[in-house]
Amino acid sequence: MASMRFAAAAQPFFKRAIPNPSFFTFFNYKFHPSLFHAPLTSSGVGGICHLAQAAKGETEVLLKGVGERGSNEEVKHIIEMAKRASVRREVLHTDFLTPPVLKESMMIIEKLADVNTSVQGGYPEAERCRLSVGHPEVLTADPDIVAALSISGNFGFQPCSHGDFLGAILGTGIVRNKLGDILLQGEKGAHVLVVPELVDFLTMSLDKVGNVPVTCKKMPLIALEYEPPRTKTFKTVEASMRIDAIASAGFKISRSKLVGLISDGDVRVNWVTVTKNNTTIKSGDMISVSGKGRLKIGEVNETKKGKFAVELIRFL
């Protein structure tokens, strides 16, 4: 019986969970008229439609200029959540966000009145963070919305990568946006940031990373051990800035194999999945390939022959 209650409570965090419909629906929200350009009617079907159209109209205006197309819908939901939190004078929280989504959301929320924000990733240099939004009268301190886990085992003879730990955690059935950063600890294992609601589940469910038996325990955030990632910098000269050319050089794999990885959905630029081989990249972009790691594009210069000298920063 206890396990059944736990499964029911944990259901929203798993891959087959059904999203909360109220998160996506305008019609159950009571927005303050000052949030919209046009006056709102008080009742009737026409009033409901007018409300939905006004909300959609303002959101679309605010979303103009959002850099990553793939993040547009996610940013839209966050803006709607911020408006709702302000009107209802409550505090709402996102899951862990990628840096581009967080950046775009913050830029837009700054334009909204009566919305305070709090960004937390568990430690100052965190890459993936959660965003809290609320009316200034209620969001007055950082909420307790990030927890840390210590995953320990004997990794001295079988080192495991970031991808190994991520794969093991996702293998328990949870979704990626419930996880923050994974901080490797060498032979000792890793420290992982998660939503607090998943602490009990992971401590009971995660027992192996790769072929190494592990124990998973909650730890205080103040005890997190973080070291800047190790990198290797080198240069390549390519005829174009296509992702298949740059990434194959950066990850030291053939161009045909890279094309196959793109087709399989295993290649991302700035955390957004790439579907076309001829996608153009630029300085500052982050390329990640499943099972291969990450690569950042540094300085780019055009040669006298019209080619591109590209600085590549490989995360080890």
C-alpha angles and dihedrals in degrees: 000000000000091000090051091053091048092050091051093050093047096047096098091062099056132090094252094048117125113234117246103265092214089066091065102034126092097191097074094050125096105207122188111249092235089069092068137061098227128055116259125231117233105230148353133062091291090057092052092049091046090052093051092047092049092050092048092047096053093043091052091050091051092048094058108117097025102153105213115055091202091058096050097095093045092050090048092056091049092052091050089049091051091052091048093049091051095049095045093041093233137123121246130184135210125215118252109307131206116244095255093051092046092048095049092045093051092049091055097040089056087067093056123090123234097014124125122190137204123191119199133172100160098261135034098260095046116146100195112049141174120235123215119197129187148133112292090243093061105027098067101134139026109280120229097251105131127070131185130221129195114216109194134180143129102289095156095103098029112036116200127210132222088263092053092055093043092049093049093050094046087046089070087068104257124129126252098244091065089066129075127190125335113219113199116220100191114233091358097064127241146303115230132195116217142160108277092240091069099051097094093043095052095044088056099038108038109080105142140038111192102322094327119106110229142187121219121206137167115253134186116263090234089064094059114126114213131179125179110260118263114245140186120210124204139147137240133186115220136175092232143009093245113141094234090058099043098040095047089054093045097049094037095236131126119272092238091054091049090052089053091052090052090051090051092053093246098125124081134180115204088349093304119115114248119220103176127068092212095057107140118228132194143197112301096027119133117219120195128184122192110253093005104071132227137315129193124205111231128181118346123202131176116233126223089258093056097257128124125252103204128192111217125197111199118198110222 
